[in-house]
Amino acid sequence: MASRTSPTERQRRLGSELRKMRTTADISAENAARLLGVDRSRLSNIEQGLRAISEDRLRTLANACGCTDEAYVNALADMARPSHRGWWERYRPTLPSGLLDIAELEAHALRMRTAHSVHIPGIFQTSDHALAVFRVVVPALPEHEVALRLAHRVERQQVLDGVTPPEYVGVIHEAALRMQFGGRKVARAQLEHLLAVSERRHITLRVTPFDAGAFPGAGQTVNYSEGPVPQLDTVQVDSTHGPEFLYGEAQLAKYRSHLNWMERIALSPEKSRDFIHDIARHL
């Protein structure tokens, strides 16, 4: 199979996990390549996500590394299998790859936990709200890219509409609720949409009011996606140059603590709905 020029974040993650498995077992790249029947450069490409690995070779490597966590190995094998083309691939290469990686991450998540301080979660943004956000990007986006980003954002929302959607637990700060992207009418419609989706059984939205005080990571957007096993959880955070994906053990622990803190000081789901309704009523 030919090398990839631009691996997806999921492909890079698989390669990273395989390298971690090998180095933890103290197996050299040369020995691992010999075991798999490939040359050293091909193994390097596999560990960078530039080349695919067959399920048989993956399991051979796991066995040689003494990895006895069957659930973890099965999850890696699932990542290695050729998958159907996700809807987000239609936007390649017309949109930044990071946006497509977010959609793919959400599509494979079993549970999502998020914290937003300034923005409404993208997965719940109305078209008018999202359009207002895209129109204040610096430098300004051309109209055709605004349209593409809007279409992509709307399609992202289908992940919560499936037969077995992932559980979603989101904390939204009062500041985000009071931002009037697009003006009062658009802001009111956005809050009413939040109230509607919060009634779904698999979606929990909680509000952190101003008077809750300080909290870690103030101003940062955090999206924590739980995988089939804890080792494959992923944190996505926003930055000025695009989304970043983090999955080191210490990083995952840090953001779990961050989210636990945010959820601890937030209002209950019921009080949060009342809070959102009150803000919307006064717009």
Backbone hydrogen bonds in HBPLUS format (Angstrom, degrees):
<---DONOR---> <-ACCEPTOR-->    atom                        ^
c    i                          cat <-CA-CA->   ^        H-A-AA   ^      H-
h    n   atom  resd res      DA  || num        DHA   H-A  angle D-A-AA Bond
n    s   type  num  typ     dist DA aas  dist angle  dist       angle   num
A0004-ARG N   A0050-LEU O   2.62 MM  46  4.79 160.9  1.65 146.1 152.6     1
A0012-ARG N   A0008-THR O   2.93 MM   4  6.26 157.6  1.98 152.9 159.5     2
A0013-ARG N   A0009-GLU O   2.83 MM   4  6.00 149.3  1.92 143.3 152.4     3
A0014-LEU N   A0010-ARG O   3.06 MM   4  6.33 156.7  2.12 145.5 150.3     4
A0015-GLY N   A0011-GLN O   3.18 MM   4  6.43 165.9  2.20 146.6 150.0     5
A0016-SER N   A0012-ARG O   2.90 MM   4  6.12 154.3  1.97 147.9 155.5     6
A0017-GLU N   A0013-ARG O   2.91 MM   4  6.19 156.0  1.97 152.6 158.5     7
A0018-LEU N   A0014-LEU O   3.03 MM   4  6.32 154.8  2.09 151.8 158.5     8
A0019-ARG N   A0015-GLY O   2.99 MM   4  6.26 156.8  2.05 148.2 154.5     9
A0020-LYS N   A0016-SER O   2.91 MM   4  6.14 159.1  1.96 147.8 153.9    10
A0021-MET N   A0017-GLU O   2.92 MM   4  6.10 156.4  1.97 144.9 151.2    11
A0022-ARG N   A0018-LEU O   3.00 MM   4  6.23 158.3  2.05 146.1 151.5    12
A0023-THR N   A0019-ARG O   2.88 MM   4  6.10 172.4  1.88 160.2 161.6    13
A0024-THR N   A0020-LYS O   2.91 MM   4  5.89 155.3  1.97 146.4 153.4    14
A0025-ALA N   A0021-MET O   3.25 MM   4  6.37 145.6  2.37 136.9 145.0    15
A0027-ILE N   A0022-ARG O   3.12 MM   5  5.51 172.5  2.12 149.7 151.1    16
A0026-ASP N   A0023-THR O   2.97 MM   3  4.75 153.3  2.05  97.6 105.7    17
A0032-ALA N   A0028-SER O   2.96 MM   4  6.19 160.6  2.00 151.0 156.9    18
A0033-ALA N   A0029-ALA O   2.88 MM   4  5.99 160.3  1.92 148.7 154.1    19
A0034-ARG N   A0030-GLU O   3.01 MM   4  6.21 158.6  2.06 145.5 151.4    20
A0035-LEU N   A0031-ASN O   2.92 MM   4  6.11 153.2  2.00 144.3 151.8    21
A0036-LEU N   A0032-ALA O   3.02 MM   4  6.26 150.0  2.11 147.0 154.4    22
A0037-GLY N   A0033-ALA O   2.96 MM   4  6.04 116.1  2.38 138.3 154.5    23
A0038-VAL N   A0033-ALA O   2.97 MM   5  5.14 167.3  1.98 149.8 149.8    24
A0037-GLY N   A0034-ARG O   3.25 MM   3  5.06 146.7  2.37  93.8 103.5    25
A0043-LEU N   A0039-ASP O   3.16 MM   4  6.53 158.9  2.21 153.4 159.2    26
A0044-SER N   A0040-ARG O   3.03 MM   4  6.26 156.4  2.08 146.3 153.0    27
A0045-ASN N   A0041-SER O   2.99 MM   4  6.27 151.2  2.08 142.1 149.5    28
A0046-ILE N   A0042-ARG O   2.89 MM   4  6.20 149.7  1.98 147.9 156.6    29
A0047-GLU N   A0043-LEU O   2.94 MM   4  6.24 160.1  1.98 153.3 157.9    30
A0048-GLN N   A0044-SER O   3.10 MM   4  6.31 121.3  2.46 135.3 150.1    31
A0048-GLN N   A0045-ASN O   3.24 MM   3  5.04 141.1  2.40  91.9 102.9    32
A0050-LEU N   A0045-ASN O   2.73 MM   5  4.84 136.5  1.91 160.4 155.9    33
A0051-ARG N   A0045-ASN O   3.21 MM   6  5.34 135.2  2.43 111.2 107.2    34
A0049-GLY N   A0046-ILE O   3.07 MM   3  5.12 159.4  2.11 104.5 110.7    35
A0058-LEU N   A0054-SER O   2.98 MM   4  6.19 157.4  2.03 148.5 155.5    36
A0059-ARG N   A0055-GLU O   2.95 MM   4  6.19 161.8  1.98 152.5 156.4    37
A0060-THR N   A0056-ASP O   2.93 MM   4  6.16 148.6  2.03 144.8 154.3    38
A0061-LEU N   A0057-ARG O   2.92 MM   4  6.16 158.4  1.96 151.2 155.9    39
A0062-ALA N   A0058-LEU O   2.93 MM   4  6.22 161.5  1.96 150.3 155.6    40
A0063-ASN N   A0059-ARG O   2.95 MM   4  6.07 157.5  2.00 144.1 149.8    41
A0064-ALA N   A0060-THR O   3.00 MM   4  6.23 158.0  2.05 146.5 152.6    42
A0065-CYS N   A0061-LEU O   2.91 MM   4  6.13 142.8  2.05 147.4 158.1    43
A0067-CYS N   A0062-ALA O   2.99 MM   5  5.29 162.1  2.02 162.2 158.3    44
A0066-GLY N   A0063-ASN O   3.09 MM   3  5.12 156.6  2.15 101.8 108.9    45
A0070-GLU N   A0068-THR O   3.01 MM   2  5.71 112.2  2.49 113.4  96.6    46
A0073-VAL N   A0069-ASP O   3.03 MM   4  6.32 165.6  2.05 158.9 162.9    47
A0074-ASN N   A0070-GLU O   2.86 MM   4  6.00 161.9  1.90 151.3 156.7    48
A0075-ALA N   A0071-ALA O   2.99 MM   4  6.15 148.7  2.09 140.3 148.8    49
A0076-LEU N   A0072-TYR O   2.98 MM   4  6.30 153.0  2.05 148.9 156.1    50
A0077-ALA N   A0073-VAL O   2.86 MM   4  6.12 156.2  1.92 149.2 156.3    51
A0078-ASP N   A0074-ASN O   2.95 MM   4  6.18 147.7  2.05 142.1 150.5    52
A0079-MET N   A0075-ALA O   3.09 MM   4  6.41 146.1  2.21 139.7 148.4    53
A0079-MET N   A0076-LEU O   3.06 MM   3  5.01 117.4  2.47  92.3 107.8    54
A0080-ALA N   A0076-LEU O   2.98 MM   4  6.29 138.9  2.15 143.3 155.1    55
A0080-ALA N   A0077-ALA O   3.12 MM   3  5.00 124.1  2.45  90.2 104.7    56
A0081-ARG N   A0077-ALA O   3.15 MM   4  6.41 130.6  2.40 142.6 154.0    57
A0089-GLU N   A0086-GLY O   3.03 MM   3  5.69 156.3  2.09 118.8 125.2    58
A0090-ARG N   A0087-TRP O   3.20 MM   3  5.99 165.5  2.22 119.3 123.4    59
A0091-TYR N   A0088-TRP O   3.00 MM   3  5.71 162.0  2.03 119.0 124.4    60
A0092-ARG N   A0089-GLU O   3.16 MM   3  5.30 168.0  2.18 109.1 111.9    61
A0094-THR N   A0091-TYR O   2.78 MM   3  5.36 118.3  2.16 112.0 130.1    62
A0095-LEU N   A0091-TYR O   2.96 MM   4  5.79 137.0  2.15 168.5 171.6    63
A0099-LEU N   A0096-PRO O   3.12 MM   3  5.79 138.4  2.30 116.6 125.1    64
A0100-LEU N   A0097-SER O   3.06 MM   3  5.16 119.2  2.45  98.6 113.6    65
A0101-ASP N   A0097-SER O   2.89 MM   4  6.19 149.9  1.98 152.0 161.6    66
A0102-ILE N   A0098-GLY O   3.08 MM   4  6.34 146.2  2.20 142.5 150.2    67
A0103-ALA N   A0099-LEU O   3.32 MM   4  6.62 160.0  2.36 141.6 145.7    68
A0104-GLU N   A0100-LEU O   2.99 MM   4  6.28 157.2  2.04 148.7 155.1    69
A0105-LEU N   A0101-ASP O   2.89 MM   4  6.04 155.7  1.94 145.6 152.4    70
A0106-GLU N   A0102-ILE O   2.98 MM   4  6.24 163.3  2.00 154.0 157.7    71
A0107-ALA N   A0103-ALA O   2.97 MM   4  6.15 149.1  2.07 142.8 151.7    72
A0108-HIS N   A0104-GLU O   3.24 MM   4  6.48 135.9  2.45 142.3 151.6    73
A0108-HIS N   A0105-LEU O   3.24 MM   3  5.46 138.1  2.42 100.8 111.4    74
A0109-ALA N   A0106-GLU O   3.29 MM   3  5.10 153.4  2.37  96.9 104.7    75
A0110-LEU N   A0226-GLU O   2.89 MM 116  5.68 172.8  1.89 170.1 170.9    76
A0226-GLU N   A0111-ARG O   2.81 MM 115  5.16 179.5  1.81 166.2 166.4    77
A0112-MET N   A0167-GLU O   2.81 MM  55  6.21 162.5  1.84 161.0 166.8    78
A0169-VAL N   A0112-MET O   2.84 MM  57  6.21 161.8  1.87 158.8 164.9    79
A0113-ARG N   A0224-TYR O   2.86 MM 111  5.05 161.5  1.89 148.0 154.3    80
A0224-TYR N   A0113-ARG O   2.71 MM 111  5.05 171.5  1.72 167.5 167.6    81
A0114-THR N   A0169-VAL O   2.94 MM  55  6.46 153.5  2.02 149.6 155.8    82
A0171-VAL N   A0114-THR O   2.90 MM  57  6.13 152.8  1.97 136.0 144.4    83
A0115-ALA N   A0222-VAL O   2.92 MM 107  5.16 148.0  2.02 144.2 149.9    84
A0222-VAL N   A0115-ALA O   2.97 MM 107  5.16 165.3  2.00 150.6 155.1    85
A0116-HIS N   A0171-VAL O   2.89 MM  55  6.34 157.2  1.94 161.4 169.1    86
A0173-HIS N   A0116-HIS O   2.85 MM  57  6.21 163.3  1.88 166.0 171.4    87
A0124-PHE N   A0121-PRO O   2.87 MM   3  5.53 163.6  1.90 121.9 127.6    88
A0125-GLN N   A0122-GLY O   3.24 MM   3  5.11 164.9  2.27 102.6 107.2    89
A0130-ALA N   A0126-THR O   2.91 MM   4  6.11 173.6  1.92 158.1 160.0    90
A0131-LEU N   A0127-SER O   2.89 MM   4  5.97 156.1  1.95 145.8 152.9    91
A0132-ALA N   A0128-ASP O   3.08 MM   4  6.27 152.3  2.16 140.9 147.4    92
A0133-VAL N   A0129-HIS O   3.06 MM   4  6.42 149.2  2.15 148.6 157.4    93
A0134-PHE N   A0130-ALA O   2.94 MM   4  6.23 162.9  1.97 156.1 159.8    94
A0135-ARG N   A0131-LEU O   3.11 MM   4  6.23 133.5  2.33 139.8 151.4    95
A0136-VAL N   A0133-VAL O   3.20 MM   3  5.68 167.4  2.22 113.8 117.5    96
A0145-GLU N   A0142-PRO O   3.00 MM   3  5.49 127.1  2.29 110.8 123.9    97
A0146-VAL N   A0142-PRO O   3.06 MM   4  6.40 154.3  2.13 154.1 162.3    98
A0147-ALA N   A0143-GLU O   3.02 MM   4  6.27 159.7  2.07 150.2 154.9    99
A0148-LEU N   A0144-HIS O   3.07 MM   4  6.30 150.3  2.17 136.8 144.7   100
A0149-ARG N   A0145-GLU O   2.87 MM   4  6.05 164.6  1.89 153.0 156.5   101
A0150-LEU N   A0146-VAL O   2.96 MM   4  6.12 155.3  2.02 147.6 154.7   102
A0151-ALA N   A0147-ALA O   3.01 MM   4  6.21 162.2  2.05 147.1 151.5   103
A0152-HIS N   A0148-LEU O   2.92 MM   4  6.11 160.8  1.96 149.8 155.3   104
A0153-ARG N   A0149-ARG O   2.90 MM   4  6.05 159.0  1.94 146.6 152.2   105
A0154-VAL N   A0150-LEU O   3.02 MM   4  6.24 158.4  2.06 151.0 156.3   106
A0155-GLU N   A0151-ALA O   3.02 MM   4  6.25 158.3  2.06 147.2 153.2   107
A0156-ARG N   A0152-HIS O   3.01 MM   4  6.26 142.5  2.15 145.3 155.4   108
A0157-GLN N   A0154-VAL O   3.18 MM   3  5.60 142.0  2.33 106.6 115.9   109
A0158-GLN N   A0155-GLU O   3.08 MM   3  5.67 164.4  2.10 117.8 122.5   110
A0159-VAL N   A0156-ARG O   3.27 MM   3  6.20 171.8  2.28 123.7 125.9   111
A0160-LEU N   A0157-GLN O   3.27 MM   3  5.99 158.4  2.31 116.9 121.3   112
A0161-ASP N   A0158-GLN O   2.98 MM   3  4.98 163.3  2.00 108.1 112.5   113
A0168-TYR N   A0202-HIS O   2.88 MM  34  6.22 165.5  1.90 170.7 173.2   114
A0204-THR N   A0168-TYR O   2.79 MM  36  6.11 158.8  1.84 158.5 166.0   115
A0170-GLY N   A0204-THR O   2.83 MM  34  6.24 166.2  1.85 169.0 172.6   116
A0206-ARG N   A0170-GLY O   2.86 MM  36  6.25 153.1  1.93 157.1 166.1   117
A0172-ILE N   A0206-ARG O   2.85 MM  34  6.27 159.7  1.89 162.4 169.0   118
A0208-THR N   A0172-ILE O   3.02 MM  36  6.14 155.3  2.08 130.8 136.2   119
A0176-ALA N   A0173-HIS O   3.01 MM   3  5.57 128.4  2.28 112.6 123.8   120
A0177-LEU N   A0173-HIS O   3.40 MM   4  6.85 150.9  2.49 144.2 152.3   121
A0174-GLU N   A0208-THR O   2.87 MM  34  5.88 149.6  1.97 158.9 149.8   122
A0177-LEU N   A0174-GLU O   3.03 MM   3  5.04 117.2  2.44  95.2 111.1   123
A0178-ARG N   A0174-GLU O   3.06 MM   4  6.33 137.8  2.25 148.9 160.2   124
A0178-ARG N   A0175-ALA O   3.25 MM   3  5.27 132.2  2.49  94.2 106.5   125
A0183-GLY N   A0180-GLN O   3.04 MM   3  5.09 167.4  2.05 121.5 122.2   126
A0187-ALA N   A0183-GLY O   2.94 MM   4  6.09 159.0  1.98 152.3 159.3   127
A0188-ARG N   A0184-ARG O   2.85 MM   4  6.03 157.6  1.90 151.1 156.6   128
A0189-ALA N   A0185-LYS O   3.07 MM   4  6.30 163.0  2.10 147.3 151.7   129
A0190-GLN N   A0186-VAL O   2.93 MM   4  6.14 149.3  2.02 145.5 154.4   130
A0191-LEU N   A0187-ALA O   3.03 MM   4  6.33 157.6  2.08 149.7 154.5   131
A0192-GLU N   A0188-ARG O   2.96 MM   4  6.23 156.6  2.01 150.4 157.3   132
A0193-HIS N   A0189-ALA O   2.95 MM   4  6.15 145.2  2.07 140.6 150.0   133
A0194-LEU N   A0190-GLN O   3.00 MM   4  6.34 152.0  2.08 145.4 153.0   134
A0195-LEU N   A0191-LEU O   3.00 MM   4  6.31 157.4  2.05 148.4 153.9   135
A0196-ALA N   A0192-GLU O   3.07 MM   4  6.32 150.2  2.16 140.3 148.1   136
A0197-VAL N   A0193-HIS O   3.00 MM   4  6.33 166.1  2.02 158.8 160.6   137
A0198-SER N   A0194-LEU O   2.95 MM   4  6.04 146.3  2.06 147.7 157.4   138
A0199-GLU N   A0196-ALA O   3.25 MM   3  5.68 159.3  2.29 108.2 114.4   139
A0200-ARG N   A0197-VAL O   3.07 MM   3  5.60 165.4  2.10 115.5 120.2   140
A0203-ILE N   A0200-ARG O   3.24 MM   3  5.45 164.4  2.27 110.0 114.5   141
A0267-LEU N   A0207-VAL O   2.82 MM  60  5.50 169.3  1.83 159.1 157.7   142
A0212-ALA N   A0209-PRO O   3.00 MM   3  5.50 163.7  2.03 118.3 121.4   143
A0213-GLY N   A0210-PHE O   3.31 MM   3  6.30 174.4  2.31 124.9 126.5   144
A0220-GLN N   A0217-GLY O   2.93 MM   3  5.50 160.5  1.97 145.6 147.3   145
A0223-ASN N   A0236-GLN O   2.95 MM  13  5.06 148.0  2.05 150.0 158.2   146
A0236-GLN N   A0223-ASN O   2.75 MM  13  5.06 162.7  1.78 149.9 156.1   147
A0225-SER N   A0234-THR O   2.82 MM   9  5.28 165.7  1.84 169.1 168.3   148
A0234-THR N   A0225-SER O   2.93 MM   9  5.28 158.2  1.98 150.5 157.5   149
A0232-LEU N   A0229-VAL O   2.95 MM   3  5.66 158.1  2.00 124.0 130.6   150
A0233-ASP N   A0230-PRO O   3.12 MM   3  5.38 161.6  2.15 117.7 116.2   151
A0235-VAL N   A0246-LEU O   2.88 MM  11  5.05 173.2  1.88 157.5 159.1   152
A0246-LEU N   A0235-VAL O   2.74 MM  11  5.05 167.0  1.76 154.6 159.3   153
A0237-VAL N   A0244-GLU O   2.96 MM   7  5.35 152.9  2.04 145.8 154.3   154
A0244-GLU N   A0237-VAL O   2.82 MM   7  5.35 162.9  1.85 162.4 168.0   155
A0242-GLY N   A0239-SER O   3.16 MM   3  5.22 168.7  2.17 109.4 111.4   156
A0251-GLN N   A0248-GLY O   3.04 MM   3  5.08 114.4  2.49  96.9 113.2   157
A0252-LEU N   A0248-GLY O   2.87 MM   4  6.14 164.0  1.89 164.7 168.3   158
A0253-ALA N   A0249-GLU O   3.03 MM   4  6.22 162.6  2.06 148.6 153.4   159
A0254-LYS N   A0250-ALA O   2.95 MM   4  6.10 154.2  2.02 142.5 149.7   160
A0255-TYR N   A0251-GLN O   3.07 MM   4  6.33 165.0  2.10 153.9 156.2   161
A0256-ARG N   A0252-LEU O   2.93 MM   4  6.12 145.8  2.05 146.9 156.9   162
A0257-SER N   A0253-ALA O   3.07 MM   4  6.26 158.6  2.11 146.6 151.7   163
A0258-HIS N   A0254-LYS O   2.95 MM   4  6.23 150.4  2.04 142.0 151.2   164
A0259-LEU N   A0255-TYR O   2.94 MM   4  6.07 165.7  1.96 144.5 147.0   165
A0260-ASN N   A0256-ARG O   2.85 MM   4  6.04 156.4  1.90 146.9 154.4   166
A0261-TRP N   A0257-SER O   2.95 MM   4  6.12 157.4  2.00 147.7 153.0   167
A0262-MET N   A0258-HIS O   3.02 MM   4  6.34 163.0  2.05 150.0 154.6   168
A0263-GLU N   A0259-LEU O   2.86 MM   4  6.05 162.3  1.89 154.3 158.6   169
A0264-ARG N   A0260-ASN O   2.93 MM   4  6.02 142.9  2.07 139.9 150.5   170
A0265-ILE N   A0261-TRP O   3.16 MM   4  6.49 148.1  2.27 152.7 159.0   171
A0272-SER N   A0268-SER O   2.76 MM   4  5.86 148.2  1.86 153.6 164.0   172
A0273-ARG N   A0269-PRO O   3.03 MM   4  6.26 152.8  2.11 144.3 149.6   173
A0274-ASP N   A0270-GLU O   3.21 MM   4  6.56 158.7  2.26 145.8 151.3   174
A0275-PHE N   A0271-LYS O   2.89 MM   4  6.08 150.8  1.97 142.6 151.1   175
A0276-ILE N   A0272-SER O   2.89 MM   4  6.17 163.4  1.92 156.1 159.1   176
A0277-HIS N   A0273-ARG O   2.91 MM   4  6.05 162.4  1.94 149.2 154.7   177
A0278-ASP N   A0274-ASP O   2.98 MM   4  6.14 150.1  2.07 143.6 151.1   178
A0279-ILE N   A0275-PHE O   3.12 MM   4  6.46 158.1  2.17 149.8 154.8   179
A0280-ALA N   A0276-ILE O   2.97 MM   4  6.22 167.3  1.99 156.0 159.4   180
A0281-ARG N   A0277-HIS O   2.91 MM   4  6.03 153.2  1.99 145.9 153.4   181
A0282-HIS N   A0278-ASP O   3.31 MM   4  6.51 137.5  2.50 140.3 149.1   182
A0282-HIS N   A0279-ILE O   3.19 MM   3  5.42 136.0  2.40 101.0 112.2   183
A0283-LEU N   A0280-ALA O   3.18 MM   3  5.33 163.1  2.21 106.5 111.6   184
